[in-house]
Amino acid sequence: MSLPHEQVRFAHNSERQFAKLLDFYDIAWEYEPRTFALESDGDGRPAQAFTPDFYLPAYDLYIEITTLNQKLVTKKNRKARRLREKYPDVAIRVLYQRDYLHLLVKYGLEPPSQLVDAGGAGETPPLDLSPVSRSVGRDATAESA
């Protein structure tokens, strides 16, 4: 019997690795299950949309993984912020490259040498999936530099 991460075609390897980690800990997830309209044109058609990478039903939480260049990080942060404004009852967390690599190293999916490349000396707390006040609009890694 195959695991859920083996049944999905992911856009990026980082998404596959994250799904593998969720599968290992038996955390139910859905890949890109919903697209949120962020802005509409004059005719009411979506002009800008955002499809978070994962939805974790047990936590009622969307996760967006950002492991690419800074330009894309800024764009994804802007979309996550807009999603929070337009859909205040939707919880979303952005998982940044440094935090993502810490998770992979912590759970043995990558060697510790990977953290040097991410500028991550020292400990970072693991991803906290506990609910946060949605009105705060805080990312999972807001405390991170």
N, C-alpha and C positions, 0 to 999 in steps of 0.2 A: 504494500500500500504506500503510495507516495504522499509526501507532506505537502501542505498547501503552497509553500514557496516553489515547489517543483512543478506546479500546475499553472503558473502565471508567467507571462512574458513581460519582464520589467524593462523600463526604458534605460535604466542605469544599473550597473553592478552594485552600487551602494544600496539601492532599494532592495535588491535580491538578498544582500547580506543582512539588512535590517529585518526583512521578512523571515529569514532563516533563524535569526536570534529570537524573534517573536514566537516562531514555531517551537523552538527548543524549550521555551518557557511556557508553552501552551497558552499563549495569549492570542485570542481570536482577532483577526484583522481582515480588512477589505482593502484591495488596491484600487486607488482612484475611483471610488464609488460615486462621487458626486462632483458636479461642476457648479460653482457659485457664480452667478452674474454679479459683477462688481459695478459696472457702468452700462448704461443703455444709450443708444443713439436716439435721434429725434423721432424715429418711428417705434421706439420701445424695444428694438432688437438689442440683444447683448452686444456691447462694443468692447468690453473687457471682461474676462472671466478668469477664474482660478480653480484649479483642480488639485487639491492637496493629495500627496502621495498615498497616505494611509488613513484609514478610519479604524479606531479600536472601539468596537461596540461596548465592551464591558466598562470602558472609561468614558464613553461618549466624547471621544477626543479625536481630532484630526492631527496628523503629523506631516510636516513638510520637511524633507531632508534636503539640506543645502550643502553640498560638498564641492561645489565648483568655484569659479572665480568671483571676485568681490562685486563685479557689476551685476551678476545674477543674484548674489546674496541681497544686495540692495533692492533689486526688483522684487524678489520674493518677500522680503520684509515689508515692502510697501503694499504688496497684495495681501499679506496676512493682516496687516494693520487695517486695510480697507475692508477686508472680510469681517473683522471684529466690529468695525463701525456699522456696517450694513446689516450684519447678522449677529447681534449681541448675545444670542443664546447658543451660538456655535463656539466651541472651544477648539483652539488650534495652537499647536506648539511648533516652533521652527527648531529643527535640530541642525546645528552648525557643524562644519567639518571637524573642528577640534573636539567637540563633544562626541560626535559620531565615532571618531578614531579612538577616543578613550573607552567607549563602549566596546568596540571591537577588540581592543587590547585586553580590557578587563575580562571579557568572556572568551578569550583565547582564539579569536578569529584572525588576529593580526599580531605580529611580533611587536614588542615594546619599542623597537627602533622606529616604528612608524610615527610615534609621538614627537620625535625630534623634528621631523619634517613639518609637523602641524604647529610648531611653536608651543608645544604643550608640556612644559616641565611642571611637575607638581601634580597634585590630585585634583580632579574635577568630580563633583558629585555625580552619581549615576542619574540617568534620565528619571525624573520624578513624574509618574503618571497620575499622581493624586490630583483631584480637581482643584482649580484655583478660581478665585472670584473672576468671573468673565468680564465684569465691568472694569477690572484693573487693566486688562489688555496686555498681560505680561507673557513674554515668551518663556519657554522652559529654561532658556539659558540667559535670561536677562542679567543675571549676576556675573556672567562670564565676561572677560575682556575681549 
